[in-house]
């Protein structure tokens, strides 16, 4: 029988499948326990907006029809909200899909892609799937070192990924630092600003990538409805870019990559401002609750502006992660991000955060 792994492209042969957070159902099957708290995948603990739920239910009646391949209504709503033209928006099956579209649109074998150490695992994944060369740049205090990333750019560099805030560390790049970087990066190098957690950030010095598009045609801003909007299960994200960049993305985008329920729910979620504010407020108080609890346990953590915190276990984290599973609490090990002593915990409801802290205390005790 043929060895189809060996027959795959060189980049794919080096890849390992992306490992998502453990599902609740999987832990129930493995350990036969119930009353599980999942704080592993940075999901909104409130669930989706009631308006989004109602819109998705209404869309069920037309499940036998293909979705609007252009996403006209959602793109129009986003364009009005963001102050851009609808033609600047490209829709994806989650923002991960957008990242892959960027890679497919511009990467060839031996091209280079720059990103930070400890950054989102999808960046090297989409890079290597195109047989391009990933160039991770050492982090600075677990965050992006933009000066070092700028120095890493060569004539073969096609794309730079910047996660702001970064997953899994929760660190962020200030507006002034980003502006200095964008002013100096070569104009033929695409800069992908991944703002998946944009809606959660309340720091005054945090930059809005969309407002920088007019001055930087090589900038692509990626956002998602999976996090603060609570639509992870429907998979809908988008990018905002120059018209020329959007044209390339739409050439490689698969038809109907956003389903009808996702389009309807995302449009309704965008309109539910009160729900988004409630989600942000809950997250802000939850960040403080978890940070205080970690301090009381004597554990250091990386200050975060997203909806998760990475904390240092002071030793190999995997046994602690496994012990928490036995307590019915799912968090995220991040050894694959070069942080074997850390775990990442998503912010949940107040009682879920307390459950996590109590279980962690038991495990460490």
C-alpha positions in Angstrom: 0.0 0.0 0.0 1.2 3.5 -0.8 2.6 5.7 2.0 0.3 8.7 1.5 1.9 10.6 4.3 5.2 10.4 2.5 3.5 11.5 -0.7 2.1 14.6 1.0 3.9 17.9 0.6 7.0 18.5 2.6 5.4 21.1 4.8 2.4 18.9 5.6 4.7 16.0 6.6 6.2 18.2 9.4 2.8 19.2 10.8 0.9 17.7 13.7 -2.9 18.1 13.9 -4.2 21.1 15.8 -5.3 20.0 19.3 -8.4 21.8 20.5 -9.5 22.0 24.1 -10.9 18.8 25.5 -14.7 18.6 24.9 -17.0 18.0 27.9 -18.4 14.9 26.3 -15.0 13.4 25.9 -14.2 13.8 29.6 -17.5 12.3 30.5 -16.7 9.2 28.4 -13.2 8.9 29.7 -13.8 9.3 33.4 -17.5 8.8 33.8 -18.0 12.0 35.7 -20.6 14.8 35.3 -21.0 18.4 36.5 -18.0 19.3 34.4 -16.7 22.9 34.0 -15.0 23.7 30.8 -12.6 26.6 30.9 -10.3 25.5 28.1 -11.4 27.1 24.8 -11.9 30.8 25.5 -15.7 30.6 24.9 -18.2 33.1 26.2 -19.7 31.6 29.3 -23.0 33.4 28.7 -23.5 31.6 25.5 -24.8 33.4 22.4 -27.0 36.5 22.4 -30.7 35.8 22.6 -31.1 37.8 19.4 -28.6 35.6 17.7 -30.4 32.4 18.9 -33.7 33.7 17.6 -32.1 34.6 14.2 -30.5 31.2 13.9 -33.8 29.4 14.7 -35.6 31.5 12.0 -32.9 30.5 9.5 -33.6 26.8 10.0 -36.6 27.0 7.7 -34.3 27.6 4.7 -31.8 24.9 5.5 -32.5 23.3 2.2 -31.2 26.4 0.4 -27.6 27.3 -0.2 -26.5 30.4 1.9 -25.9 33.7 0.4 -22.3 33.1 -0.9 -21.5 36.8 -0.8 -22.8 37.3 2.8 -24.4 40.5 1.6 -26.4 41.4 4.7 -23.7 40.6 7.2 -21.0 42.4 5.2 -23.3 45.4 4.9 -23.9 45.4 8.7 -20.2 45.1 9.4 -19.3 47.8 6.9 -21.8 50.3 8.6 -20.5 49.4 12.1 -16.8 49.6 11.1 -17.0 52.6 8.7 -15.5 50.7 5.8 -16.8 49.6 2.4 -18.5 46.2 2.2 -16.1 45.2 -0.5 -13.2 45.4 2.0 -14.7 42.6 4.1 -14.0 38.9 3.5 -15.9 36.3 5.4 -14.5 33.1 6.8 -15.5 29.9 8.5 -14.2 31.5 11.7 -11.2 33.8 11.6 -9.0 30.7 11.3 -10.4 30.3 7.8 -9.3 33.9 7.0 -5.8 33.1 8.2 -5.6 30.1 5.9 -7.0 32.2 3.0 -4.2 34.7 3.5 -1.6 31.9 3.4 -3.1 30.3 0.3 -3.3 33.6 -1.4 0.3 34.7 -1.0 2.6 31.9 0.1 4.7 29.6 -2.1 7.4 27.1 -1.2 10.3 28.7 0.6 8.6 32.0 1.3 8.9 33.1 4.9 6.4 34.0 7.5 7.3 35.9 10.7 5.4 35.6 14.0 6.1 35.6 17.7 7.2 32.8 20.0 4.2 31.7 22.1 1.8 32.9 19.4 -1.3 31.2 18.0 -0.6 27.7 16.8 -2.5 28.3 13.5 0.2 30.6 12.2 2.9 27.9 11.7 0.2 25.5 10.7 -1.1 27.5 7.7 2.5 28.5 6.8 3.8 24.9 6.7 0.8 23.6 4.9 1.8 25.9 2.0 5.4 24.6 2.3 6.6 28.0 3.3 9.1 28.6 6.1 7.9 29.7 9.6 10.2 32.2 11.4 9.2 32.4 15.1 10.8 35.3 16.8 11.7 35.0 20.6 9.1 36.7 22.8 9.7 39.5 25.2 8.0 39.0 28.5 5.8 36.4 26.8 4.6 39.1 24.3 5.5 40.2 20.8 8.9 41.9 20.4 8.0 44.0 17.4 11.5 45.4 17.0 12.9 41.8 16.8 10.1 40.8 14.4 11.0 43.8 12.2 14.6 42.7 12.1 13.6 39.2 11.1 12.0 40.3 7.9 14.0 39.4 4.8 13.4 39.7 1.0 11.6 36.3 1.2 9.2 37.4 3.9 5.6 37.6 2.6 3.5 37.7 5.8 3.8 38.8 9.4 1.3 37.6 11.9 0.6 39.8 15.0 -2.0 38.5 17.5 -3.4 41.4 19.6 -4.2 40.3 22.2 -2.1 37.2 21.9 -3.4 33.7 22.5 -2.3 31.9 24.8 -0.5 34.6 26.8 -3.0 37.4 26.9 -0.3 40.0 26.2 -1.0 43.0 23.9 0.7 45.5 21.7 0.1 49.2 22.3 -1.1 51.6 19.6 2.2 53.5 19.6 4.2 50.3 19.2 2.0 49.0 16.4 2.2 52.4 14.6 5.9 52.4 14.7 6.0 48.9 13.4 3.6 49.5 10.5 5.5 52.6 9.5 8.7 50.6 9.1 7.6 47.3 7.7 8.2 46.9 3.9 5.1 47.8 1.9 5.1 44.5 0.0 4.9 42.5 3.2 1.4 41.7 4.4 0.8 42.3 8.1 -2.1 40.2 9.5 -3.4 41.8 12.7 -5.3 39.0 14.5 -7.9 40.7 16.7 -9.9 37.7 17.8 -10.3 39.1 21.3 -10.7 42.7 20.3 -14.2 43.1 21.9 -12.9 42.2 25.3 -10.1 44.7 25.6 -10.7 47.9 27.7 -7.2 49.3 27.7 -7.1 52.9 26.4 -3.8 52.4 24.7 -5.0 49.3 22.8 -5.1 50.0 19.0 -8.1 49.5 16.6 -6.6 47.9 13.5 -9.4 48.9 11.3 -8.7 52.6 11.7 -5.2 52.0 10.4 -6.2 50.4 7.1 -6.3 53.6 5.1 -2.7 54.4 5.9 -1.4 50.9 5.4 -2.7 49.0 2.3 -0.6 45.9 3.3 -2.6 45.5 6.6 -5.2 42.8 7.1 -7.4 42.9 10.3 -9.0 39.5 11.3 -11.8 39.3 13.8 -14.3 36.7 14.8 -17.8 36.1 16.3 -16.5 33.0 18.2 -15.3 34.8 21.3 -17.2 37.8 22.8 -20.2 37.2 20.6 -20.5 33.6 21.7 -20.9 31.9 18.3 -18.0 29.5 18.4 -20.1 26.6 17.3 -21.3 28.4 14.1 -17.8 29.4 12.9 -18.0 32.8 11.4 -15.2 35.3 11.2 -14.0 38.0 8.8 -11.2 40.2 7.7 -11.1 43.9 6.8 -8.4 45.0 4.3 -7.7 47.1 1.2 -9.9 46.3 -1.9 -7.0 44.6 -3.7 -6.2 42.3 -0.8 -9.9 41.5 -0.4 -10.0 40.6 -4.1 -7.3 38.0 -3.6 -9.0 36.5 -0.5 -12.2 36.2 -2.4 -10.4 34.4 -5.3 -9.2 31.6 -3.0 -12.3 31.6 -0.6 -14.4 28.5 -1.0 -18.0 29.2 -2.0 -20.6 29.1 0.8 -17.8 29.0 3.5 -20.3 30.7 5.9 -23.5 28.8 6.5 -27.0 30.3 6.6 -27.4 30.0 10.4 -24.0 31.6 11.0 -24.7 34.5 8.7 -28.1 35.2 10.4 -26.8 34.7 13.9 -23.8 36.9 13.4 -25.8 39.8 11.9 -28.2 39.7 14.9 -25.3 39.4 17.4 -23.7 42.4 15.9 -26.8 44.4 16.7 -27.1 43.2 20.3 -24.9 45.9 21.9 -26.2 45.3 25.4 -25.3 41.6 25.3 -21.7 42.5 24.2 -21.3 45.0 27.0 -22.6 42.5 29.5 -20.1 39.9 28.2 -17.3 42.4 28.5 -18.2 43.4 32.0 -18.5 39.8 33.1 -15.1 39.1 31.7 -13.4 42.1 33.3 -14.7 41.1 36.8 -13.8 37.4 36.1 -10.2 38.3 35.2 -9.9 40.1 38.5 -11.5 37.2 40.4 -9.2 34.6 38.8 -6.1 36.7 39.1 -6.8 37.3 42.8 -7.4 33.6 43.4 -4.1 32.7 41.7 -2.2 35.2 43.9 -3.8 33.7 47.0 -2.5 30.3 45.8 1.0 31.7 45.4 1.0 31.3 41.7 2.3 33.8 39.2 0.4 34.6 36.0 0.8 36.7 32.9 -1.5 39.8 33.0 -4.1 39.4 30.3 -6.5 41.7 28.5 -8.4 38.8 26.8 -10.8 36.3 28.3 -8.2 33.9 29.7 -5.2 33.9 31.9 -2.0 31.8 31.5 -0.5 30.9 34.9 2.8 29.3 36.0 2.4 26.1 37.9 6.0 26.3 39.1 6.7 22.8 37.7 5.6 20.6 34.8 1.9 21.5 34.2 0.6 18.4 32.6 0.1 16.4 35.9 -1.8 19.4 37.3 -3.9 19.5 34.2 -4.7 15.8 34.5 -5.5 16.1 38.2 -7.9 19.0 37.4 -9.7 16.8 34.8 -10.3 14.3 37.6 -11.9 17.1 39.6 -14.2 17.8 36.6 -12.4 21.0 35.5 -11.1 21.4 32.0 -8.3 24.0 31.4 -5.7 24.1 28.6 -2.2 22.8 28.7 0.1 25.0 26.5 3.3 23.0 26.3 2.9 23.0 22.6 3.4 26.8 22.7 6.7 26.4 24.4 5.3 26.9 27.9 5.4 23.4 29.6 5.1 24.9 33.1 2.0 26.9 32.3 -1.7 26.3 32.0 -4.3 28.6 30.4 -7.7 29.0 32.0 -10.6 30.7 30.3 -12.8 33.1 32.2 -16.1 31.6 33.1 -19.1 32.6 35.2 -18.3 33.6 38.8 -19.2 30.2 40.2 -17.2 28.4 37.5 -14.2 30.6 38.2 -14.6 29.7 41.9 -14.9 26.0 41.1 -11.7 26.2 39.2 -9.8 28.0 42.0 -11.1 25.5 44.6 -10.1 22.5 42.5 -6.7 24.0 41.8 -6.2 24.6 45.5 -7.1 20.9 46.2 -4.7 19.7 43.4 -1.8 21.8 44.6 -2.5 21.2 48.3 
